[in-house]
Amino acid sequence: MSIEQRLQQAYEQQAEYQANDIERAKIAGATLLAVVGARGAGKNHLMRASGLHVVGGETNREPRADDDPALTTYDTAERMLQAIKDREYIQYGVHLPDLIYATRASHFKPDDINVKDIWFDAIPMLGNKGFKEVKIISILSPGNQWLEHIKKRFHNQSERYIVDSLTEAEHSVRWSLANQLARTANLANTLDHLVIINDHDHTPENVDRIQRFARGEHVEPLSDELVRDTAEEMFRVANSYHK
């Protein structure tokens, strides 16, 4: 089987994937705080500021200038696909055609609260990975602030990177908005989900909200109107970026 075929197979199997029993036992007492948000919205900033254990990971992509060397390790697609076959990872995600991201049990702090950035479409896959509990935080950003960040982030990046980033941003924002509205409407089976608007002037308040949410305390949700308006600002930035 070619490596392209193996990547496609891994992509198709990622939702049902589970680590082997030895690895799953290592994270059975861990809570995962999964953070969803567009590139440049401030996920890493708020995760570090929270004081919670930030989960690192492995990838087969090339290193980037803004990577944290303490959190990111690099390997080949060949070796990562073998680790998937041997069920050594706790979870993984394949971004076709050729990118893999994955975490090992050693990346997590057992019997504690862990925080990690997660693709929006990987959220439904977390329920069967063996964690004690999974909570979701969505990070949105005021439009002007986000624009300044992505201008820096996209400098000297390829057209593919920029287009993929903006497309993923739009999807993640729509996903976050939909879950906000579903919770407000008290729909069944909604996620334990908190929306944060990463206005730099309110970082201490946002960190406090994240910490209280992580501990299971009640956190007053943002209004639907505020979340919807911020989402619309981000949509406008994404739609106008190349214009």
C-alpha positions in Angstrom: 0.0 0.0 0.0 1.4 3.4 -0.9 1.9 6.1 1.6 -0.9 8.1 -0.1 -3.3 5.2 0.4 -2.2 4.8 4.0 -2.9 8.4 4.7 -6.3 8.1 3.2 -7.0 5.0 5.3 -5.8 6.8 8.5 -8.1 9.7 7.6 -11.1 7.4 7.2 -10.4 5.6 10.5 -9.5 8.5 12.8 -13.0 9.0 14.2 -13.2 5.4 15.5 -9.5 5.2 16.5 -8.6 4.3 20.0 -5.2 3.9 21.6 -4.2 0.5 23.0 -5.3 -0.3 26.6 -1.9 0.5 28.1 -1.9 4.0 26.6 -5.6 4.7 27.4 -5.1 3.8 31.1 -2.5 6.5 31.4 -5.0 9.3 30.6 -8.1 7.8 32.3 -8.0 10.4 35.0 -7.2 13.4 32.8 -9.6 16.1 31.8 -9.1 17.6 28.3 -10.0 21.2 27.7 -10.1 21.3 23.9 -9.6 24.8 22.4 -11.1 25.6 19.0 -10.3 28.8 17.1 -9.0 30.3 13.9 -5.2 30.7 13.4 -4.3 34.1 14.9 -7.3 34.3 17.2 -5.2 33.8 20.3 -5.6 30.2 21.3 -1.9 29.7 22.3 -1.8 33.0 24.1 -4.8 32.2 26.3 -3.7 28.6 26.9 -0.3 29.7 28.2 -1.9 32.4 30.3 -4.4 30.0 31.9 -1.7 28.3 33.9 -3.1 24.9 32.9 -1.0 22.1 31.4 -0.6 22.8 27.7 -0.5 19.6 25.7 2.1 19.3 23.0 2.1 17.0 20.0 3.8 15.4 17.0 3.5 16.3 13.4 5.1 15.5 10.1 4.9 19.1 8.8 8.0 21.3 8.5 8.8 23.5 11.6 7.4 27.0 11.6 9.0 30.1 13.1 6.3 30.5 15.7 6.3 26.8 16.9 7.0 26.3 20.5 9.9 23.8 20.6 8.9 22.7 24.1 5.5 21.6 22.7 6.0 20.4 19.1 8.1 17.4 17.9 8.5 16.3 14.3 8.6 12.9 12.7 8.1 11.4 9.3 4.7 10.4 7.9 6.0 6.8 7.6 6.8 6.5 11.3 3.6 8.3 12.4 1.5 6.0 10.3 3.2 3.0 11.9 2.4 4.5 15.4 -1.2 4.8 14.4 -1.3 1.2 13.2 0.2 0.2 16.6 -2.3 2.4 18.4 0.4 4.3 20.3 -1.2 7.7 20.0 -4.1 8.9 22.2 -5.6 10.7 19.3 -4.5 11.9 15.8 -5.8 13.9 13.0 -5.0 13.7 9.3 -5.3 16.8 7.2 -5.3 15.6 3.6 -3.4 15.3 1.4 -0.4 14.8 3.7 -0.4 16.3 7.1 -0.7 14.4 10.4 -1.0 15.7 14.0 -1.0 13.4 17.0 -0.7 13.2 20.8 0.8 10.6 23.0 -0.1 9.8 26.6 3.2 11.4 27.7 2.0 14.7 26.4 -0.8 14.8 29.0 -0.6 15.4 32.8 -2.4 12.4 34.4 -5.2 13.1 36.8 -5.3 16.8 36.0 -6.7 19.4 33.7 -5.0 19.6 30.3 -5.5 22.2 27.6 -4.9 21.7 23.9 -5.9 23.3 20.6 -8.0 21.1 18.4 -9.5 21.3 14.9 -13.2 22.0 15.1 -14.1 18.9 13.1 -12.0 16.7 15.5 -14.2 17.6 18.5 -16.8 14.8 17.9 -13.9 12.3 17.8 -12.8 13.0 21.4 -15.6 11.2 23.2 -14.1 7.7 22.8 -10.4 8.5 23.4 -10.5 7.6 27.1 -10.4 10.9 28.9 -12.2 11.3 32.3 -13.9 14.4 30.8 -13.8 16.6 27.7 -14.8 20.3 27.8 -14.7 22.7 24.8 -13.6 26.3 24.6 -14.1 28.4 21.4 -11.8 31.4 20.9 -13.1 34.3 18.8 -11.3 37.6 18.1 -12.5 41.1 17.4 -12.2 41.6 13.7 -9.6 44.4 13.7 -7.4 42.6 16.2 -7.6 39.3 14.3 -6.7 41.1 11.0 -3.5 42.5 12.6 -2.6 39.0 13.8 -3.2 37.2 10.5 -1.3 39.9 8.6 1.8 38.9 10.6 1.0 35.2 10.5 0.5 35.1 6.8 3.6 37.1 5.9 5.7 35.1 3.4 3.4 32.2 3.6 2.2 30.3 0.6 -1.1 30.9 -1.1 -2.2 27.4 -0.1 -1.4 28.1 3.6 -3.4 31.4 3.5 -6.4 29.9 1.7 -6.5 26.8 4.0 -6.2 29.0 7.1 -9.0 31.3 6.1 -11.2 28.4 5.1 -10.6 26.6 8.3 -11.2 29.8 10.2 -14.6 30.3 8.7 -15.6 26.7 9.4 -14.4 26.9 13.1 -16.2 30.2 13.7 -19.4 28.9 12.2 -19.1 25.7 14.3 -18.5 27.8 17.5 -21.5 30.1 16.8 -23.8 27.1 16.1 -22.8 25.5 19.4 -23.3 28.8 21.3 -26.9 29.1 19.9 -27.6 25.5 20.5 -26.7 25.9 24.2 -28.8 29.0 24.5 -31.8 27.2 23.1 -31.2 24.3 25.6 -31.1 21.7 22.8 -30.4 18.2 23.9 -26.9 16.7 23.5 -25.1 20.1 23.3 -21.5 20.2 24.3 -20.1 21.5 27.6 -18.9 24.6 25.7 -17.6 28.1 26.6 -17.0 30.9 24.1 -14.3 33.4 24.8 -13.7 36.7 22.9 -10.0 37.3 23.0 -10.0 41.1 23.3 -6.5 41.9 24.6 -7.9 44.5 27.0 -9.8 41.7 28.8 -7.1 39.0 29.1 -7.3 38.7 33.0 -11.0 38.3 32.9 -10.8 35.7 30.1 -8.2 33.7 31.9 -10.4 33.7 35.0 -13.3 32.5 33.0 -11.2 29.7 31.5 -9.9 28.6 34.9 -13.4 28.6 36.5 -14.8 26.7 33.5 -12.0 24.1 33.8 -12.8 23.6 37.5 -16.4 23.0 36.7 -17.7 26.2 38.2 -20.6 28.1 36.6 -19.4 30.7 34.1 -22.0 33.2 32.8 -22.1 32.7 29.0 -21.6 35.6 26.6 -24.8 36.9 24.9 -25.8 35.4 21.6 -25.7 38.9 20.1 -22.1 39.6 21.1 -20.9 36.2 19.9 -22.8 36.6 16.6 -21.5 40.1 16.0 -17.9 39.0 16.7 -18.3 36.0 14.3 -19.6 38.3 11.6 -16.6 40.6 12.1 -14.3 37.6 11.5 -16.3 36.5 8.5 -15.9 39.9 6.9 -12.1 39.9 7.6 -11.7 36.4 6.0 -13.8 37.4 3.0 -12.0 40.6 2.3 -8.5 39.6 3.1 -7.4 39.1 -0.6 -9.5 41.9 -1.9 
